[in-house]
Amino acid sequence: MPDFRVPVEDYKFLFRHVFKMDENYSKLNCDNDFSLDLLDTILDEAAKFSENELAPLYQSGDEEGCVLEDGVVTTPKGFKEAYSKFIEGGWTSLTGDVELGGQGLPSSVSLVVNEMLTTANWAWAMYPGLSEGAVATLESHGTDAQKNDYLPRLIDGRWSGTMCLTEPHCGTDLGQMKTNAKPNGDGSFSVNGTKIFISAGEHDLTENIVHIVLAKLPDAPKGTKGLSLFIIPKYLPGESGEVGKRNGVYCGSIEKKMGIHGNGTALLNFDNAKGFLIGQPHDGLSAMFTYMNVARIGTASQGVAAAERSYQGASTYALERLAMRSLSGVKNPDGPADKIVEHPDVRRMLLTQRAIAEGGRAMIMHASEYADTYRNGISTNERDQAEQKLGFFTPILKGFITELGVEAANLGIQVFGGHGYIKEWGMEQIFRDSKIATLYEGTTGIQALDLIGRKVLLDKFKQLKLFSNEIAKSSFKNLLATSVRINIKGIKASAKLLKLALKWRYIALRIALRAKTDRDEVGSASVDFLMYSGYVYMGYMFMKMSQVANNFSGDTNIDFYKNKVLTANFFFDKILPRADMHASSILSGSQSVMAMPNEYFSQ
Amino acid sequence: MPDFRVPVEDYKFLFRHVFKMDENYSKLNCDNDFSLDLLDTILDEAAKFSENELAPLYQSGDEEGCVLEDGVVTTPKGFKEAYSKFIEGGWTSLTGDVELGGQGLPSSVSLVVNEMLTTANWAWAMYPGLSEGAVATLESHGTDAQKNDYLPRLIDGRWSGTMCLTEPHCGTDLGQMKTNAKPNGDGSFSVNGTKIFISAGEHDLTENIVHIVLAKLPDAPKGTKGLSLFIIPKYLPGESGEVGKRNGVYCGSIEKKMGIHGNGTALLNFDNAKGFLIGQPHDGLSAMFTYMNVARIGTASQGVAAAERSYQGASTYALERLAMRSLSGVKNPDGPADKIVEHPDVRRMLLTQRAIAEGGRAMIMHASEYADTYRNGISTNERDQAEQKLGFFTPILKGFITELGVEAANLGIQVFGGHGYIKEWGMEQIFRDSKIATLYEGTTGIQALDLIGRKVLLDKFKQLKLFSNEIAKSSFKNLLATSVRINIKGIKASAKLLKLALKWRYIALRIALRAKTDRDEVGSASVDFLMYSGYVYMGYMFMKMSQVANNFSGDTNIDFYKNKVLTANFFFDKILPRADMHASSILSGSQSVMAMPNEYFSQ
């Protein structure tokens, strides 16, 4: 597998020039000394760690996997050592509360660092990734005592976190949950039940594992309104931050999975496990959503990671492998054949992967500005507005980018031809790993329903209007400002995007009108609507990036900016046409989806 | 993993009603007693064998894989026993020459049987599948002595075949091949070299393995015009059909692959192996194409197999798994939730899988009529015409259907949610297996170049005109004959298809015109053109099937026909819009594909 290098320049370009993140940083209620120069240092160091410590363990981690023996899960060779270096370097504490040992940096910083870690080693990066969600939940909903008990250790990384929702018979539909919690009379609870698919559920990287668990209280109302959230540590907190007594949560088995073999995905048995209520009784799901929203944006960046890693492998191969002569004339007369990068279809595949990585990365960075304000904005009003925007973006990011991540990883195999199917090259591993991202933290279908149902229809189109207006105005401005003679591609791209941004609302309205008489219109259109939204959003990002890059035409780093414009051109020509396909599918309605009687599906 | 049942009814519907294959059978130079009734018996028996003997070994075969020890490859438990039953049942001899022990049936019969076998157990089915190609090559290009030496044993299944093209440094670009053959002076040759990725290259199912090998003679011209084809058996033929002396071909290793673990994909070392020239010196590639064409259509049916198997798993699950309530009202008031098949997006996924399976199957059956005539047509003229048609269809079938097979298998995982990612359910195996089909026997990119380059441009649009005319005429006729009041869906579908069939030629012409000044237009457009062609072809099949099914509205088997019409409606509404997306991408030209300098790809 080719060496992995972090696209640090791309991160810096986005932070500094495209989104001018420092303007927002100065308005936040966090570390005031934080500057883009400091950020550059963090990015450089995180890149070194990812390239040198994590990337070399990517393939061996897959091959070895996690092993369960006598209740103890051993992670692949090197994982534990890398994790020790990681916490020594202070990487788990980036965004943590300063008073509890954290560095108080904005969320956008850790999102980018996580993307690097995931690109280098997906299964490994899930361990600290899950801890972040636990921290966010405790920060928002924990009591002061709970914060003191758990946050310092989660922030310094000596303990890690998980999120326990799924049970064998229910994942999406948590209302069917059976795990129950009975009060012990001392303020604690006794929890019994079985949870499955628990990422980082059992492992040997940390001294303790803090499970955030949904369960039902004895008097719980039926359905999702009867779920409460509990902290259930593997070891109860002891004196002065050390671990105390072993708690009743045990790993029953490690799942045999398609990929992410280096992560200990556990079945956990809670056997009179001592738990501590977080937040209000029966209000666990809304508290859990603090966790879920963090996790969903993190999962979106896994789509970018798959695309980036696969692109790097495929482009390296395409620049080395010799096969056939270019149809437009011999390019490598001294060799037995031309490099395969000369062949247009290989370029098409590489550029698709690249556009997915760069476009997806820009989308996440764009949204992360709102994540920063949501978490560290000074006024309640600012925070609320950011939360609403982020709520609209999140399902698009999660659903759309992870689907495209799988596509990119698939193309990575394809560029390698038969070699892509062989484990040695690592390309098939990226594909296998990438697939989990469309499933966990809510499948693509769930993201799509969240988007069209809650974030568009229930929101009465408010966020959709704001965002589509922003895109339409920006495209229109760009259209008028661009010279036909100099940049015909730019004109065409802006015109296409303008049209699609306006059509976005039209489509949503059509769905809403039809849904008045046929509720199944919503579900029939949902994934097409999600994908349409994703392409428009990504198009907006490419327009922004292209504009900024065009302005740097005299810069010393000219190649980087030219490259960016060329990738954007490719996106507008070859990928954006997909939006209209999704629109056609939506506008054809629900009838052909719903007409088949259930029993016909088994015939 | 849910039980697998062969869609026998669908095969019979296609054979008997849609393509009326008996009309063509009566014109062929093969078994004259062959009838559709006999065919029904064959299909029923093959279905039993597939369901009872092969399907149960699908998952265990993946888990165990093939094991190489001391040069001997052991296949997974049960594979050998199933193969013994297979040859006892006479299944390897279906299409073989009657004089050499075969049953003399048309190729379309074995194509369908192979599809069943592959759907039941992909890795297992590759063993007899590869033998068929070896038989075809020997039939067409072998001497009488060679036919007598090898065909009886290949036809009775006691020996199996392979096809050895790829070497470590070249697969697509066979001109770079290094394996060489030196004359021994006695008419035989001494072959040295290394071949990789040899499917069924070493195993314990048969007494002997007959390798069909490309190699270079000492005086070979450079490039692909200097390749010769050799028979290199693992054991030289001995007396009266038994095996003789061990030949110098050895398995160096078994590839570690993403999927098809039950097939012994071998690296073979030829060490002064004794080989026998097939056909003319330096004319090996054209002889090998006899093999390749058989293999490519067989590979296309693997795409159908992936879609069918994955659909069956997903639809069974969707009819059992309970989650959430339907948005259009509770459907299962006595249960804790509704079946997930009630949710529109789950239906969308299932119907997409189903449309791919049924549409792809019809495409292959449609083409197999020409395969029958090509192999057993009475006049040279008939055979030539059939060959040309088949040549046009083959890259579409292979490239398009295998890509859609991967898509369908991906959706199968998605329907299962997180469970789809767990090995136990078998869905991820189908996905892993399915991916090989877009790679071997020529990647999708190679099929696409074959289509647009050789089969459209070099053919001067002849076959494209014939086929698009056929579709346009048929759509137009259907449009006029359909009543707006009774079948508005049918009208719309015919109108769409008519438009797309006409646009097909327009697009090809645009590519041709641009290619005059820019050869890279061809490669830039190739895969989009392949996919466009596939959707139009599949649309034609759904129109045909829908027409026939509509005429059976009073039949006792009414559910089957209604089901078919509903699947067709779904295809036209939700899948056919993809064709226009590919057209847009093609018409945007090559500039955005070619503009990026090579060195930018590594930045």
Interface residues (C-beta under 8 A of the other chain):
Chain A: T166 H169 C170 G171 T172 D173 G175 Q176 F197 E255 K256 K257 M258 G259 S315 T316 A318 L319 L322 A323 M324 S326 L327 S328 G329 P336 A337 K339 V341 E342 H343 P344 D345 V346 R347 R348 M349 L350 L351 V406 N410 I413 Q414 G417 G418 H419 G420 Y421 I422 K423 E424 E428 F431 R432 K435 I436 T438 L439 Y440 T443 T444 G445 A448 L449 K489 D518 R519 D520 V522 G523 S524 S526 V527 D559 F560 K562 N563 L566 T567 N569 F570 F572 D573 K574 P577 R578 D580 M581 S584 S585 S588 G589 S590 Q591 S592 V593 M594 A595 M596 N598 Y600 F601 S602 Q603
Chain B: T166 H169 C170 G171 T172 D173 G175 Q176 F197 E255 K256 K257 M258 G259 S315 T316 A318 L319 L322 A323 M324 S326 L327 S328 G329 P336 A337 K339 V341 E342 H343 P344 D345 V346 R347 R348 M349 L350 L351 V406 N410 I413 Q414 G417 G418 H419 G420 Y421 I422 K423 E424 E428 F431 R432 K435 I436 T438 L439 Y440 T443 T444 G445 A448 L449 K489 D518 R519 D520 V522 G523 S524 S526 V527 D559 F560 K562 N563 L566 T567 N569 F570 F572 D573 K574 P577 R578 D580 M581 S584 S585 S588 G589 S590 Q591 S592 V593 M594 A595 M596 N598 Y600 F601 S602 Q603
